[in-house]
Amino acid sequence: MDYNNFVRLIPSLFEINLNSDKSGKYLFEKINSVIDFDEGFIYFLNSDSLQLKYSYKNHNNYKTESIYPFSKSYKKFLFDKNGAILKQGDDFLKIVGLSELNKKSYIIAKIFIKSTVFGIILLSKKEHNFYTEENLSILEASASILSYVLKDVELSNVFKLQLKALKDGIIEKQEAYKTIKEQNERILEADKVKNEFLANISHELRTPLNSILGFSEILDTQIYGKLNDKQSEYIKDIQVSATHLLGMINEILDMSKIEAHAMKIVKSTFPISRAVTEACNILKPIAQKKNVNLDIAMSYDFDVFADYQKIQQILYNLISNAIKYSPENNQVDIAVMKGENDFKIAVHDNGIGIDPKYHGKIFAKFVQLDSAYTKKESSTGLGLTITKELVELHNGKISLISEINNGSTFIVEIPL
C-alpha cells in the first residue's frame, strides 16, 4: 500500500461520475493505485439478494445487474458494517458465484450510511494470504468516500422515479412519496458520514504535511549546509507540492465544518497588512515556480476587527487561484483599501478570464470550469465556495469582474 497515493486519491474519488462510467472502471483504477487486485466488484444489497452493479474485468457468465439471493442465516454478516478479509471457499463467494475465478485472496468493505449497509466492494487476488488489515483499513476508507459518490447517483434515480410516476401513472403517489422520503433520509445520512470522515482524515493528514513544510523550509535556509542547484530545486518542488496538498485538505475540512454549521468566527483587532503579507509569504514558492510577481498596493495600513485566520484564508484562496490561472512570467495584483464603513480587498490576475454567463456558478460546490488551464490544474472545486462562506460569516460580500481573455478581479467587501 502506498500512503502518499492514498492521500492523492481522496480528491479524485469525488470527481468520479458513475452516471457516465457505467462499469465503474475509473473508480476501480483509482482504488488499484493504492490496493493491488486482479478482479473488483461492487454489489447493492436488497432485503434478500445481492445485485452486481459494477465489475472490473468482465466475465461471460458474470454480468452487471445479475441478482444473487442469499439465505436468512447469512443476512447478519451482509448487513453488518464491518469489512473482512475472506478465505477461499467462504460462503459469500459461493453466494455470488465467484468460485470459478480461482483466486486465493479476497477482501470486502461495506458501503453504508450511518448504520445502514447498502452495498459491498469485493477485491480479489490470485496469491495466498495477499491482503492485510492495513489494506482493509484503506479499502474501508475509500468505501466511505464512495458512499457519498453513490448518494449522488441515487439522487438522480429519485428524480427518474418521480418522472416515471408522473408519466406512466404506474407508481401511486403515496408509494413514490414514501420512497423519495426514504431516499432523502439516506442522502442526508450519507452527507453526515462523509463530513465526519473528511473531518477526521483531514486532521490526521495536516500534521505530517505541516512537518514536511517546516523541514523543507529549514533545508531551504541552508543553515545546516549548502545545497547544490538541483537540491534547491527539489526542495522548492517539495514546498510547492506540500503547500498545494495542504490547501486542498484544508478546503475539504472547512467545507465539512460549513455543512455541519460548525464554522465559527473569533474576531480580534489586527493590522490588515499582517494578513496580506503572511498569505503572500505562504504562496511565494508557488508564485516563484511560475515566475509570477505578487504586487501589493495599499496606500496606508489600518486596523480591522475580524477573524484573523478567516481573513488570511480568504486572501490565500483568492491569491492562490490568481496564481494558478495566471500565465507564466506574469503578475497578480492585490489591492487593499479602507472605506467609511468597510474595507475592500481586490485580487486581479491576467489569466484566461471567466465568461459572464458563469459568474453565478463558480461559487457553487465542486464547480470547475472547463478550459485549457483548468485541465492542467488539480483542485477540489471548493475554494471559492469556502471563500464566499467566510466572507458572508463576516456579513460581507464578494463579487467578480471578468470576461474571456481579459483576466479576473475578485472583490471582497467586509464591514469594519
Disulfide bonds with the S-S distance in Angstrom:
none
